[in-house]
C-alpha cells in the first residue's frame, strides 16, 4: 500500500514493507512540500479531507493522493497523517500562500480571479472543441457507476477524450474483453464493485487478467458492496451505511432501512437519484473510490 499513489488495492498484501526501515509520521500541514515516491510528483499540501490529501506543484497543477506512506519530505520517507482541526498557515515552496481548515474548501492559488475547478479538483479549462475519443476505454459495472464517474470526473474525461461504458454486471467482463480486444495502444480499464478476497468478482478478474496481454488491461476494484457506498454516508446525514443481511437484496434493503420507497425498480432508481444529488465533488466520495478512478484515467491516457 505504501508505494501506491492511488491508495490501497483491496487485494494487496503487505509485501512492500519487507526489510524497510520505519518511516516517520508527519502531519499533512498546509504548505508542507512532499514528493510521491512512486510517481515523483512533488507539491505543497493544499487540503486534507476524508483520508485524501491534495497537493499543488510549482506549475499550479493539483492532484489528490491518499494519506499514508509512500512519500518523501526533504528526501526522507514519511507517512502522512491527518492534521488537527485547523491546518497551520505556512508558505509553500512555490511561493503561493496556502491556508485553510482540514475540512474546509481548498484555497485559491495566486492572486487575481480564482481559476475555476472541476468536480474532480482539477483546473477547469477554457471551452474548446470536443476531443476525438481515444481508442482506450474505461468500463464500469453499471449505470449508477457510470453516472457517478460522469458527475465527478466528466469534465476531465471529455478533455482527455475518454469514453466510459458499462458492462451491466461483472459477469459480462469476459465477453466485453472478447469484443473489445484490448492492446497496449487500445487499453481497457475496468472498475469492479466489491472486489474483495474470495469473492466471485475476484475469480472473474483473475481469469481476465490471465488472458490479457501485458499493458493492455487494468482491472481495479473498490471494497463496497455497491457504488452507492462510495458516497460518504454523511452526505445523507448518516454515521454509516446500514448493515443489510445477505438474504436481502442490498439496494432494496438500504431503501427500506432509510424509510424510502423500495417496492420496485422505479423506487430504486429514484433512491439513486437522491443519493447522486448529494454529491458535489470528489470530497464527497470515499478515498477507495477516488484512487481507483484516478488510476484508471491515468492508465487509459498514458502514452
CORWO-V503068 format. One record per residue. N is the residue number from 0. SS is DSSP state (H for helix, E for strand, - for the rest). PSI is psi in degrees with one decimal (NA if undefined). Layout:
BEGIN
n = {N:N}
ss = {SS:SS}
psi = {PSI:PSI}
END
This chain:
BEGIN
n = {0:1:2:3:4:5:6:7:8:9:10:11:12:13:14:15:16:17:18:19:20:21:22:23:24:25:26:27:28:29:30:31:32:33:34:35:36:37:38:39:40:41:42:43:44:45:46:47:48:49:50:51:52:53:54:55:56:57:58:59:60:61:62:63:64:65:66:67:68:69:70:71:72:73:74:75:76:77:78:79:80:81:82:83:84:85:86:87:88:89:90:91:92:93:94:95:96:97:98:99:100:101:102:103:104:105:106:107:108:109:110:111:112:113:114:115:116:117:118:119:120:121:122:123:124:125:126:127:128:129:130:131:132:133:134:135:136:137:138:139:140:141:142:143:144:145:146:147:148:149:150:151:152:153:154:155:156:157:158:159:160:161:162:163:164:165:166:167:168:169:170:171:172:173:174:175:176:177:178:179:180:181:182:183:184:185:186:187:188:189:190:191:192:193:194:195:196:197:198:199:200:201:202:203:204:205:206:207:208:209:210:211:212:213:214:215:216:217:218:219:220:221:222:223:224:225:226:227:228:229:230:231:232:233:234:235:236:237:238:239:240:241:242:243:244:245:246:247:248:249:250:251:252:253:254:255:256:257:258:259:260:261:262:263:264:265:266:267:268:269:270:271:272:273:274:275:276:277:278:279:280:281:282:283:284:285:286:287:288:289:290:291:292:293:294:295:296:297:298:299:300:301:302}
ss = {-:-:-:-:-:-:-:-:-:-:-:-:-:-:H:H:H:-:-:-:-:-:-:E:E:E:E:-:-:-:-:-:E:E:E:E:-:-:-:-:-:E:E:E:E:E:E:E:E:-:-:E:E:E:E:E:-:-:-:-:-:E:E:E:E:E:-:E:E:E:E:E:E:-:-:E:E:E:E:E:E:-:-:-:-:E:E:E:E:E:E:-:-:-:-:-:E:E:E:E:E:-:-:-:-:-:-:-:-:-:-:-:-:-:-:-:E:-:-:-:-:-:E:-:-:-:-:-:-:-:-:-:-:-:-:-:E:E:E:E:-:-:H:H:H:H:H:H:H:H:H:H:H:H:H:H:H:H:H:H:-:-:E:E:E:E:-:-:-:H:H:H:H:H:H:H:H:H:H:H:-:-:E:-:-:E:-:E:E:E:E:E:-:-:-:-:-:-:-:H:H:H:H:H:H:H:H:H:H:H:H:-:-:-:-:-:E:E:E:E:E:-:-:-:-:-:H:H:H:H:E:-:H:H:H:H:-:-:-:-:-:-:-:-:-:-:-:-:-:H:H:H:H:H:H:H:H:-:-:-:-:-:-:-:H:H:H:H:H:H:H:H:H:H:H:H:-:-:-:-:-:H:H:H:E:-:H:H:H:H:H:H:H:H:H:H:H:H:H:H:H:-:-}
psi = {-36.4:-19.0:7.0:107.6:-16.1:-3.6:176.1:130.8:128.8:-14.5:-0.9:145.9:-156.6:25.5:-24.3:-16.0:-7.9:124.8:6.7:147.0:155.4:125.4:146.7:146.5:125.7:132.9:133.2:72.5:147.5:131.4:-14.5:127.0:122.2:158.5:131.5:117.6:-23.6:-48.9:-20.5:-0.2:130.5:131.7:172.0:143.6:127.6:-47.5:163.6:130.6:134.0:35.2:9.2:151.9:137.2:127.8:148.6:126.7:-177.4:-11.0:2.5:6.3:140.5:145.9:152.1:131.9:158.3:146.7:158.3:-150.8:-175.3:17.8:160.0:139.5:119.1:36.1:-1.6:138.3:138.0:161.4:117.9:131.6:164.7:133.2:175.8:-171.4:-29.3:132.2:130.9:148.5:130.5:166.8:115.0:165.6:-20.2:-11.3:-1.2:144.6:142.6:127.7:159.4:-171.9:160.8:-33.1:10.6:179.6:152.9:139.2:158.5:138.7:139.0:-179.3:171.2:-158.6:126.3:140.8:129.9:154.7:154.5:172.7:-19.5:-7.6:-5.6:161.0:133.8:138.1:158.5:151.8:139.7:162.2:146.6:139.3:141.2:136.0:139.1:159.1:-33.1:152.5:155.9:132.6:135.7:169.4:-43.8:-178.0:-41.4:-41.2:-46.3:-39.6:-36.0:-43.5:-41.9:-42.4:-39.0:-41.3:5.0:-45.3:-42.7:-41.3:-35.4:-39.3:-40.1:-10.3:36.4:128.0:137.0:126.6:159.7:150.3:-19.6:43.4:140.6:-20.9:-19.8:6.7:-47.1:-42.0:-39.3:-44.5:-35.2:-40.2:-41.5:-35.4:67.9:149.5:173.6:-17.6:-3.9:77.0:153.1:122.1:131.3:132.0:124.2:134.8:148.5:46.9:87.2:157.0:134.2:-3.1:163.6:-40.4:-40.7:-40.9:-41.1:-43.0:-41.3:-41.5:-41.6:-43.2:-37.2:-28.5:-17.5:148.1:157.0:133.0:6.3:-20.5:134.6:117.6:122.2:162.2:159.3:161.5:-1.7:143.7:-39.5:156.7:-20.0:-39.4:-13.2:-17.2:129.1:129.7:-25.9:-26.8:-22.3:9.5:23.1:149.6:-30.9:157.8:140.9:147.6:128.1:128.3:150.6:-24.9:-8.8:132.7:128.5:-48.1:-41.3:-41.4:-39.5:-47.7:-42.5:-44.2:-31.4:-1.2:23.7:153.8:142.0:22.8:-35.6:-175.7:-31.4:-36.8:-39.1:-42.6:-40.3:-36.4:-42.7:-42.0:-37.0:-41.3:-47.8:-33.7:-21.0:-14.0:119.3:-42.0:-170.0:-26.3:-14.6:1.9:154.4:143.5:-33.5:-29.4:-44.1:-49.4:-39.7:-43.5:-41.4:-38.2:-42.2:-41.5:-43.9:-38.3:-46.8:-12.6:1.6:142.5:NA}
END
